[in-house]
Amino acid sequence: MRLEEYIREIKPIDKGAMEECEKRWDSIAKPLKSLGKIETNLIQIAGIQRTAAIQLEKKALVVMCADNGVVEEGVTQTGQEVTAIVAENFLDEKSCAAIMCKDTGTDIFPIDIGMAVDTPRVEKRKIAYGTKNMAKEPAMTRAEAVHAIETGIQVVGELKEKGYGIIATGEMGIGNTTTSSAVASVLLHQPVEQVTGRGAGLDSAGLMRKIDTIKNAVKLHQPDPKDVIDVLSKVGGFDIAGLAGVYLGGAVYGIPVVADGFISGVAALAAIRMEPLVQDYVIASHVSKEPAGAMLLEAIGKSPSLTCDMCLGEGTGAVALFPLLDMGLHIYEKMSTFAQIEIEDYVPLD
């Protein structure tokens, strides 16, 4: 299907399933609402999955891997070759996210949506061998941006067919805090200085170079904030566009998608701007320590489930939420009700 057709498939989440789930929570023999976001996240998941019989047994982390031509401008501490190395490491339990996935029973799916080189094992969905340098020309064509978004949707459809009940979002790409800051600045209508941080470890001179590079790219290309695809194509990255597709795919196929931090938050914002109903299919894991982390959550109408001062990426914050959801689901399924232990129900008080 084409992107427009996918978006037309998106429907509101199931309020009836949410009410049934909340009723079950309120019957459990504990103080009402006392598990906070553990409860509300599972109620939301019931609405997304359209059943109060929530399924979280099969969990996936989708890591969109891509390179960014803007690294030519000296906006990163490391070289572009690191993207491919880390992408392969996801498959050998040599990255933070991969180790966390093993600990949480999560299957990891690194996707080469635009790395500058080919690697032996990472699944290839390559749109191009990296984006162009946005400081000099648009990062990609509009058709490439659409292709990347559609690829993300298709990945979710395939995971749905394999029985996955929830997806975490991750990314890997040297230079992608630069592209994410550019997209965030345009979509949030915020000065570049307010949304740009040091990424993976820039010094002060490097940070100023990064800010100036983004400012100049935005001025050069004049991306239209009302046209998300225009913004992504001019100053974005294949990883961001692919992740935007993952969020859209979650809404198309009824799978909750857990947002990680800054970069995947930018992608979530892009997806929600394309179709506002996507908002109800997104669960926020944590608030990134990057400058725009809290801004992005506010823009997508979410509050974090975790506050850990993380800013690593790769999907680490999203995967960190999975054990809490699993514990919550076990309580939801197994704990006795007030009636079963023959004590009076708690009731809401003024």
Summary of the structure (lengths in Angstrom):
residues: 350
radius of gyration: 20.2
end to end distance: 50.8
largest distance: 71.3
contacts: 1345
relative contact order: 0.17
helix: 52%
strand: 10%
